[in-house]
Amino acid sequence: MKNLILLFALPSLFLIACQEQNNEQANEQTKAALMKVNVVQVQPATLTHTLSLSGAITAKEDVAVGTALLGLQIQTVDVEVGDVVKKGQVLATLETSNVQSQLSQNDANLQRAKANLVSQQSALTEAEATLKRYQTLIKSNAISHQELEQQQAKARAARAAVQAANAEIAQVQAQLDDSRHQRKKAEVLAPADGIITQRRAEVGNLTDSNALFHLARNGELEVTVDASAEDLSLLKTGLQVEIQVLDQTTSGQIRLLSSQIDQTSRTGKVRIQLQTPNQITLGTPASAIIKLPEMQAQTTLPLSAVNFNADGTAFVMMVNHNKQIERRLISLGEVNQGTAEILSGLKVGEQVVQKAGALINEGDWVDPMVK
């Protein structure tokens, strides 16, 4: 009976052994057939952020030069754009015939007023001398009180005439001084040392309320660039800047940040002082490359590993401990030079498919190759 049972059991054992061998061979074949994928590990990194902003060479302090004399014809223009000028130097002269005519008339009026004063002073001297004599004669009744009173009235009138003559001289003198001042203003002078940056004055044109010239005070130039509101929030005065102007490269630092955003362009001005000024023409296009302070990020990935949904949310295809693909939503932080900061969704050491969009699906078994 035992031999009979053994006879029947042997074939079953043989079949089980064969099946196990086949399963092991199938597993080995499956493992050999796993897709090899390149993966990267989530790890800390130092992020550097660089801004590249565009602008132009501008005057550090722009000075507008005009005239208060409106409607006068420009006779001469003595400077051109780019000229270096000194404070008080004549930049242009205006037509002065009307001013000169008024000056001559006021001078003549002053001479007449002075002559009138001399005449009135003589009359006063004579009136006071007569009054003094009458005051002596009245004591001996040589003249009547009426005659004395009449002479006193004449003396008072003479003194009033002298006062009026003095007042007239003061008035005419003021008019003459004003005429001389107007004639002086017909010369448009440089209010400070600098370089002429704009010239609007043309011979023959009439003056108006607009500036005739602009100059850069002391010849100091700088770079002015436009920055978005977001970029402005990252900047501060004193940051070092690399300046590129045509084929030249120089250095500078941020001197001033705009406190107001333009409502149309949504940008603000950044003014950069040139530390090594060269012979650069005003208005020349320039670009500023600003390296922001480094930032330590605890969890980062190459940006190439990040996928994006249609709604803009980010996700990665990560490899779990079972070597299966898992779709994981993440939140991005700073992105700089191809490296992305991961704010949530991943931990340091986890593995993520290196290239977004690889031909893999969630749940696939893979053979990860760490890069």
C-alpha positions in Angstrom: 0.0 0.0 0.0 2.9 2.4 0.8 4.5 1.6 -2.5 1.2 2.4 -4.2 0.9 5.8 -2.5 4.5 6.7 -3.3 3.9 5.7 -6.9 1.1 8.2 -7.2 2.9 11.0 -5.2 6.1 11.1 -7.3 4.4 12.5 -10.5 2.7 15.2 -8.5 6.0 16.3 -6.8 7.7 16.3 -10.2 5.0 18.6 -11.6 5.2 21.0 -8.7 9.0 21.2 -9.0 8.7 21.9 -12.7 6.1 24.6 -12.2 8.3 26.4 -9.5 11.2 26.2 -11.9 9.1 27.7 -14.7 7.9 30.5 -12.3 11.5 31.4 -11.3 12.5 31.5 -15.0 9.5 33.7 -15.7 10.4 36.1 -12.9 14.0 36.2 -14.1 12.8 37.0 -17.6 10.4 39.7 -16.3 13.2 41.3 -14.3 15.4 41.2 -17.4 12.7 42.9 -19.4 12.2 45.9 -17.0 12.6 49.3 -18.6 15.7 51.1 -17.5 15.1 54.7 -16.6 17.4 57.5 -15.6 16.4 58.9 -12.2 17.7 61.8 -10.0 17.6 62.1 -6.3 15.9 64.9 -4.4 18.7 66.7 -2.6 19.6 70.1 -1.0 21.3 72.7 -3.3 22.5 76.3 -3.3 20.4 78.4 -5.7 21.8 81.4 -7.4 19.4 83.8 -9.1 20.5 86.2 -11.8 18.4 89.0 -13.3 19.0 90.5 -16.7 17.5 93.9 -17.2 17.5 96.3 -20.2 17.8 100.1 -20.2 20.1 102.9 -21.4 22.8 105.3 -20.4 21.3 108.4 -18.7 22.4 111.4 -16.7 22.8 110.9 -13.0 21.3 114.4 -12.5 19.6 116.0 -15.4 19.5 119.8 -15.4 16.9 121.6 -17.7 18.0 125.0 -18.9 15.4 127.5 -20.2 14.6 131.2 -20.1 11.9 133.2 -18.4 11.8 135.5 -21.5 9.0 134.1 -23.7 8.4 134.9 -27.3 11.9 136.2 -28.0 13.8 135.1 -31.1 17.0 133.0 -30.6 19.9 134.8 -32.2 22.8 132.5 -31.5 23.4 128.9 -30.2 26.9 128.5 -28.9 27.0 124.8 -27.8 26.3 121.3 -29.3 25.3 118.0 -27.7 28.3 116.5 -26.0 30.0 119.8 -25.3 31.6 120.2 -21.8 30.4 123.5 -20.3 31.3 125.5 -17.2 28.9 127.2 -14.8 28.0 130.7 -16.1 29.0 129.9 -19.7 26.8 131.4 -22.4 24.8 128.6 -24.2 22.6 130.9 -26.4 21.6 134.5 -26.8 18.2 135.9 -27.5 17.1 138.9 -29.5 17.4 142.0 -27.3 16.3 145.0 -29.4 13.1 145.5 -27.5 14.9 145.1 -24.2 17.6 147.4 -25.3 15.1 150.0 -26.4 13.4 149.9 -23.0 16.7 150.1 -21.3 17.6 153.2 -23.2 14.3 154.8 -22.5 14.5 154.1 -18.8 18.0 155.5 -18.7 16.8 158.7 -20.3 13.9 158.9 -17.9 16.3 158.5 -15.0 18.4 161.4 -16.3 15.3 163.6 -16.5 14.2 162.6 -13.1 17.6 163.5 -11.6 17.5 166.9 -13.4 14.0 167.5 -12.0 15.3 166.6 -8.5 18.1 169.2 -8.9 15.6 171.8 -9.9 13.2 171.0 -7.1 16.1 171.1 -4.6 17.1 174.6 -5.8 13.5 175.7 -5.5 13.4 174.3 -1.9 16.6 176.0 -1.0 15.3 179.3 -2.3 11.9 178.8 -0.5 13.6 178.0 2.8 15.9 181.0 2.5 13.0 183.3 1.9 11.0 181.8 4.7 13.9 182.4 7.1 14.1 186.0 6.0 10.4 186.4 6.5 10.6 185.0 9.9 13.0 187.8 10.8 11.0 190.5 9.2 7.8 189.5 11.0 9.4 190.5 14.3 9.6 194.1 13.2 6.2 194.0 11.4 8.0 194.6 8.1 5.7 192.0 6.5 2.2 190.8 7.3 1.3 187.4 8.8 -0.5 186.6 5.6 2.8 187.0 3.6 4.6 184.8 6.2 2.0 182.0 5.9 2.1 182.2 2.1 5.9 181.7 2.2 5.6 178.8 4.7 3.1 177.1 2.2 5.7 177.6 -0.6 8.4 176.0 1.5 6.1 173.0 2.3 5.3 172.6 -1.4 9.0 172.7 -2.4 9.8 170.0 0.2 6.9 167.9 -1.2 8.2 168.4 -4.7 11.7 167.2 -3.7 10.2 164.1 -2.1 8.2 163.4 -5.2 11.3 163.9 -7.3 13.2 161.4 -5.1 10.3 158.9 -5.4 10.3 159.3 -9.2 14.0 158.6 -9.3 13.5 155.4 -7.2 10.8 154.2 -9.5 12.7 154.9 -12.7 15.8 153.3 -11.2 13.9 150.1 -10.5 12.6 150.1 -14.1 16.2 150.6 -15.3 17.5 147.8 -13.1 14.7 145.5 -14.4 15.6 146.3 -18.0 19.3 145.5 -17.3 18.2 142.3 -15.7 16.0 141.4 -18.7 18.9 142.1 -21.0 21.2 139.9 -18.9 18.5 137.1 -19.0 18.7 137.3 -22.8 22.0 135.3 -22.3 21.1 131.7 -21.6 23.8 130.6 -19.1 24.8 127.2 -17.9 23.6 126.8 -14.3 26.3 124.2 -13.4 29.3 122.4 -14.8 28.3 119.5 -17.0 27.9 118.0 -20.4 25.2 119.1 -22.9 22.9 116.1 -23.4 20.0 117.6 -25.3 19.7 120.7 -27.5 16.3 122.1 -28.5 17.4 125.7 -29.2 17.6 126.6 -32.9 18.5 130.0 -34.3 15.4 131.9 -35.4 13.0 130.0 -33.2 10.9 131.8 -30.5 11.4 131.0 -26.9 8.6 129.3 -24.9 8.2 127.5 -21.6 10.1 124.4 -22.8 13.8 123.9 -21.9 16.3 125.0 -24.5 19.0 122.6 -23.3 19.6 119.7 -20.9 22.9 119.0 -19.3 24.3 116.2 -17.1 25.5 117.9 -13.9 29.3 117.4 -13.6 29.1 115.1 -16.6 28.1 112.1 -14.4 26.3 109.3 -16.2 24.7 106.1 -15.0 22.5 103.3 -16.3 18.7 103.3 -15.9 16.9 100.0 -16.4 13.3 98.9 -16.1 12.3 96.1 -13.7 9.0 94.5 -13.0 7.4 94.8 -9.6 8.4 91.2 -8.8 12.0 91.9 -9.8 12.1 95.1 -7.8 11.1 93.2 -4.7 14.3 91.1 -5.0 16.6 94.1 -5.3 18.2 96.5 -2.9 20.6 99.4 -3.1 24.3 98.5 -3.1 24.0 95.2 -5.0 26.9 94.8 -7.5 25.9 94.8 -11.2 27.7 93.8 -14.4 27.0 96.4 -17.1 27.2 95.6 -20.8 27.2 98.5 -23.2 27.8 97.7 -26.9 31.0 95.7 -26.8 32.1 97.0 -23.4 31.7 95.4 -20.0 32.0 97.4 -16.8 30.8 97.2 -13.3 28.4 99.2 -11.2 26.1 99.1 -8.2 22.5 99.9 -7.6 22.1 103.5 -6.4 18.4 104.0 -6.4 15.2 101.9 -6.7 12.0 103.5 -7.9 9.4 103.9 -5.3 6.6 104.0 -7.8 5.4 101.5 -10.4 4.3 102.8 -13.8 0.6 101.8 -14.2 0.9 101.2 -17.9 4.1 99.2 -18.2 3.9 97.8 -14.6 7.7 98.5 -14.2 9.8 100.7 -12.1 13.2 102.3 -12.6 16.5 101.0 -11.3 19.4 103.5 -11.4 22.8 102.0 -11.4 26.0 104.0 -10.7 28.9 103.2 -13.0 32.0 102.4 -10.8 34.4 102.7 -13.7 32.8 105.3 -16.1 34.1 105.1 -19.7 33.5 107.4 -22.6 29.9 106.3 -23.1 27.4 108.3 -25.1 24.2 109.3 -23.4 21.2 107.2 -24.6 23.3 104.2 -25.6 21.4 100.9 -24.9 22.7 99.0 -22.0 21.9 95.8 -20.1 22.5 95.0 -16.4 23.2 91.5 -15.1 22.5 91.4 -11.4 23.5 88.3 -9.3 21.2 88.0 -6.3 22.3 86.6 -3.0 22.6 82.8 -2.8 19.7 80.8 -1.2 19.9 77.4 0.5 17.1 75.1 -0.7 16.6 71.8 1.2 14.8 69.9 -1.5 15.6 70.5 -5.2 15.3 68.7 -8.6 16.4 69.5 -12.1 13.6 71.4 -13.8 13.7 68.8 -16.6 12.2 66.3 -14.2 9.1 68.4 -13.6 5.8 67.9 -15.5 2.9 70.3 -15.6 -0.8 69.7 -15.8 -3.1 71.8 -18.0 -4.1 73.9 -15.0 -0.5 74.7 -14.3 0.0 72.5 -11.3 3.3 70.5 -11.2 4.0 66.8 -10.7 6.8 64.3 -11.1 7.0 60.6 -11.9 8.8 59.1 -9.0 10.1 55.6 -8.3 8.9 54.1 -5.0 10.6 51.5 -2.9 8.9 48.8 -4.9 10.5 50.2 -8.1 7.1 51.2 -9.4 6.3 54.5 -11.0 4.2 56.8 -8.8 2.7 60.1 -9.9 3.3 62.7 -7.2 1.9 66.3 -7.1 4.5 68.9 -6.0 4.7 72.6 -5.2 7.5 74.6 -6.8 9.5 77.4 -5.2 12.4 79.3 -6.8 13.6 78.1 -10.2 17.1 79.1 -11.2 19.4 77.9 -13.9 17.6 74.7 -14.5 17.2 73.8 -10.8 13.8 73.9 -9.1 13.1 74.2 -5.4 10.5 71.7 -4.2 8.3 73.2 -1.4 6.1 70.1 -0.8 5.5 66.7 -2.2 8.9 65.1 -2.0 11.6 64.3 0.5 15.4 64.3 0.3 16.7 61.0 -1.1 13.5 60.0 -3.1 14.1 59.1 -6.8 12.4 60.9 -9.7 12.5 60.2 -13.4 15.1 62.5 -14.8 13.3 63.6 -17.9 9.7 64.7 -17.8 7.5 63.2 -20.5 9.4 59.9 -20.7 7.4 57.0 -22.1 6.3 55.6 -18.7 3.0 55.4 -16.9 2.0 55.3 -13.3 2.3 51.7 -12.0 5.0 50.6 -14.4 7.8 48.5 -13.0 11.2 50.0 -13.9 14.9 49.5 -13.3 16.1 52.9 -11.9 19.5 54.2 -13.0 20.7 56.9 -10.7 22.4 59.9 -12.4 
